């Protein structure tokens, strides 16, 4: 299937992400026409397509969503899931256990980890993903180039963030010296990657953002220099923010301010910046993020596994903060399944906000992500949108007896997409990845993981 082919998605059981404010209620959609990587036409009840087409998809038992958007991840961590040395630890102790292991990463590790993470995401209905890679060593200098080559080959829409760590333990930071870099190298590499890979074109498949890892792993000087580079080049900024109480205590002890004040002092609070987690914020800080038009990646499973706390999604959205969804690292979440993460967000938020619905969770996973990433062509199914679609089959056993199809996706636990299109090209059909031998990919990935463990003296 080439991008230029016309696909008619006919008679969907249900849809989400079509503008109901323009008189096009989702329940009255009878078809979606995809052509040249775009949504060309949305047909309402009683309308028929009179143009040419190359393929018809019978969607009468399918729920059709905009492709899900993952706003924060660490692909390399797929190689270190459920590691015994890191189980049942809070964030700082978890990181201290895993940094020595991750110091042994090679570019071959990053390549297979990226390939598996993207495959897993696509199978869950994800069509756009962010990755935050911040570990660069002598054996892993060109990780972002490797990742972008894989993303290009697999055809996934990707925003890869050039992460960094420069503040090691001897200078009062958390990471060991084995995983930090010289700041001049960080900045020169950031500039190189922007020039080589970043595309500002509409519907771009490849973008770069800049992402110093966290307040406890980089210096204020690097944060400010990175913000200045982002201002000059127009790329986005990303980092972890207010994830734990330990981070808060670190910033107060080292800098005399809370994490968000630290970022404000470093010129980071602007509309191009979005932050992972943002759990421990005061109402005043939430209002500040809203007034500066920042975004937040909500990572429910990771925050729960690491006992970090619960993101105040209602307060953030009320304040005008864009909130997207993220699976976070596959060593703090242990999976890269975005539709399952939407279910987790739905259930977790309802503990504290009875007004939060399955539709709010679906919005966070779609349009919320497009707002966080400033990509208005993504996250919806209106005419002119990118042809990124995820379709879920409600004939699976867990949906039997369900009345509301959209609610059933989350309440009954959808976990695998039936069909997925990215940029008008099939990536998943009938629950199977196109042109990817999944069994062989898993075999190679697990073998590579075992090699990494062995290099670190683990087995």
C-alpha positions, 0 to 999 in steps of 0.5 A: 500500500502506497501513501497515494492510494485512496482508502474508504473506511466504511460504516464505522461502529463508532468514531472519536475525534471528529469536530462535534462543534461543526454539526458533525456528531461522531455517531452519524459518521458513515465513512472516512476517506483517506488519500495522500497521507491526509483525511480527505473527507468525512461522510455523514449518515446517508452520504456516499463516496462518489470518487475513486478508491483503491481499498474499502475497509469494512469498519462496522465492528470497529471503533475508529480513533485518531492515532494515539500520541505518546508524549514521553518515553525512554525506548532503551529501557525496554531492555531492562524491564522488571530488573530485580535490582530495581524492583519496588524502589522510589525514583532516586533509588531506582535510578541509582540501581539502574544507572550502572547497568545503562552505562553499558548501552551500545548503539546496537542496544539502542537500535533494537530497543527502538525497533521493539518499542515502536512496534509495541506502540503501533500495536497499541494504536499509537502513531506518534511518539516522543522518545527521551534519550539522555544516555551517551557514552563512548559506546553510544555516541550516536543514539539519536541518529540510530533512533531516527534511522529506525523511525524512518525505516518503520515509518512512525511519526517521531519527535526524538528529544536529545537528552543530556546529563552533565551534573554527576555525583561529585558535583552534587548530582544524582548520576555517576560520572560514567553516564554524564557528558561534557556540556560543550559536547551536549550543545554541539551535538544538539545543534548538529541533530537539529540541522540534520534531522529536524523538519518544521514542515506540516505533517512532518514525520521527523522532529528533534526537541532538546531535553536535558534530563532533570534538575538533579542531573544537569547544571543551570548553565546547561539549562539556560544554554539549551533554552537559548538554542531552542529559542534560536532554532525554534525547536521544543524543550522537554524535561522531567519536572516535579516528579517526586518529593525527592526532586523537590528536596534536591532543588531546595537544598542545592538551589534554594528554590522548588523545581518549577522556580528552578526552570523559570530561572533558567528561562524554560517556561514558554509555549514550546516547553512540555514537562514529564510527570508534573506531580508535585505542583502547588496551585500557584505553580499550576497557574504559572504553567497555564499562563506560560502555555506549557504542556505536561505529559501524564505518566500514570503507570510510572508514577504508580509503580515508583510511588511518585504520586498522582498528577493533578490533571483537572487542576492543570487543564482548568488552568489552561495547561495542555495535558497529553498521555505517556507510557514513560520508560519501559522499566518504570512502566514495563510496557509500551501500550498506549491504549492500556495507559489511557485506561490507567489514566481513566481509572486513576483520575476517577479516584480523585475526580468523579467528573473525569470520563472515558472521553477525557482519557481518550482526549488526553491520548489524542488531541491532548498530545497534539496540543502538548506537541504543537502539532494541530494536524494530529490527534483528530479525524477532521478533514485535512488531518494527518491520516493517522488512524487506530481501529479497534475490533470490539468482537474480542471476548472482553467486549462481549455485552458492552453497549457503549463502544467508546466506553468499552475500549477503556472499561473493558480493557482494549490492548491491541489495535486491529488496524493502524494507519500512519501517514496513510500507510498501513502499519498494522492490519488485522492485529499484525504488524506489516512487514515485521516478523514480530517473533524474530524481533522479540527473539533478537531484542531479548537476546540483546537485553541478556547481553546488556545484563551480562556486560553489567555483571547481571544475569 
